[in-house]
Amino acid sequence: MSFESPPPVPKAGTAPDPRRWWGLVVIALAQLMVVLDATIVNIALPSAQHELHMSDSTRQWVITAYTLAFGGLLLLGGRIADLVGRKRTFVIGLVGFAGASALGGAAHTSGLLFSARALQGAFGAVLAPSALSLLTTTFTDLKERSKAFGIYGAIAGGGAAIGLIMGGLLTEYLNWRWCLYVNVPIALVALTGAVWLLHDHRPARAERPRLDLPGVALGCGGLVAVVYGCSEAQPRGWNDALVLGLLCGGAALLAVFAWWQTRAPSPLLPLHIVRNRNRGGAFLTMALAVVGMFGMFLFMTYYLQVVLGYSPLKTGLAFLPMTAAIVFASTQVSARLMNHLPPRLLMVPGTILAAGGLFMLRFLTVEPAYPSHVLPAEILLGFGMGLIFMPVMDVATSGVAVGDSGVTSATVNTAQQVGGSVGTALLNTIATSTGATFVAAHLKAAAATGAGRDPAVRDHVVKEGIVHGFGIAITWGAGIMLLAGLVAWTLITARAPQHAAAAPESGDHASSYDPHRMRAV
């Protein structure tokens, strides 16, 4: 049986790198750029569609091309970071992401924009795992690690909302192209800092395992098929032949991938990483928790713009309270309590608060309801997600051998990406189907009374149908959030650092070893 060695613990008296906190700024900038790019283009999409003459059936590829490449290539990107060095792949990811962003901003055809977005996703799949693994290997002191993960968790949770705000601001006052160009100066600042501030041990040639090419084909192919199938489920429906074929084919490829990883001499994803009870529970909790969150972004964007008539900028600013709640909960609550409480005692209350915030949106109305419904729901959801993200990432990356930190970080990102893709498609299907049924029934009733010919009546019924569909779907999202809490309570048994035992728990793989959970009394 192979055992996973613990991360190196600094020797007593060894001074930590005095520039490590500036290094965290660099890592945070890169992660923010990757996360916000998943949503920054959403608000700009109507303007880009009009200028580049995209059809309604192809416009989704501005979003899908990014998520497809990003979600499908994360495992490969994480393993490359382990093989050639995290700092090197971090720098390559930054340069490539900036170049792809500049190409997309200058695009004058829809095809070129789609290609640039796919390149962004591919380089993001290299950059994101490198960023998280650099964080885990840079901060080994317990208290400093808590603070660093609090900041990183705030970015991971709030980056999507920041993307909506920046998208609205740039689209309204400049143009949609700046939603892509903005990445170039961010990447340049991060690149300059990375060269001077980040340090990483590059494995010697003899220490590097061979790249698992069959695993790359099976794992990345399966993830691409699943993410693509979920993306196509939104416009086509879940019972479409292409969607079913992609989902079934993707599941089959992933099943073969799991089988191959038990036999591969140098597996792409060593299965002891996901077989560990706590780590596997953290991956599953992450995937389930982001379902409701990503669904909320989609529904609230449409509710605020289509139903309430908000401008792009006002729509983006409407998400600011949720971003603030995530940042506060991550940096001021989770980062302080993580050293004293078992992780699940943060995650489970977080899922309950987040589910409560989502359930409040069940009662939205066509009339303006931002102060009474949206604002308190955003604060509850944001605070809850801030309690979830940071301990989930800490549990998922603790106790992993340095040589596996890249692929482990990639698995965290994959769980988030696949959960968001599946959840958005699932909840959007529920919303559109229930909304269409509502509109059809009420227009039929209005027609029977003769009121159906009035455009104002028809417009009101359509808006009511949109809100009704959102309410039903977001209720499902709240239920899935509670399921995330149940998973966290059941599977994640890691204890608070100062109460940790002096040896791995019985039945756990050796990978459960974590120096932060095993401090001497």
PENOR-V79993 format. One line per field, one symbol per residue. phi: phi as a letter, one per 30 degrees, with the letter a starting at -180 (. if undefined). A space follows every 10 residues. Layout:
BEGIN
phi->???
END
This chain:
BEGIN
phi->.dccddddce deidddddcd dddddddddd ddddddddbd deddeedddd dchddddcdd ddddeddddd ddcddddddd dddcjddddd dddddddddd dddddcdcbd ddddddddde dddddddddd ddddddddcc dedddddddd dddddddcdd dddddddddd ddcbaddddc dddddddddd dddddcccba ddddeddddd dddddedddd dddedddded dddddcjdcd dddddddddd ddddddeddd ddcddbddbe dddcdeeddd dddddddddd edddddeddd dddddddcid deddddddde eddddddddd dccedddddc beeddcdded dddddddddd ddcdbddebd ddbdeddddd dddddddded ddddddcdic eedcdddddd ddddeddddd dddddddddd dddddddddd ddddddddci ddddeddddd dddddedddd dddddddddd dddddddddd cccecdedcd ddaeddjddd ddebedcbdd c
END
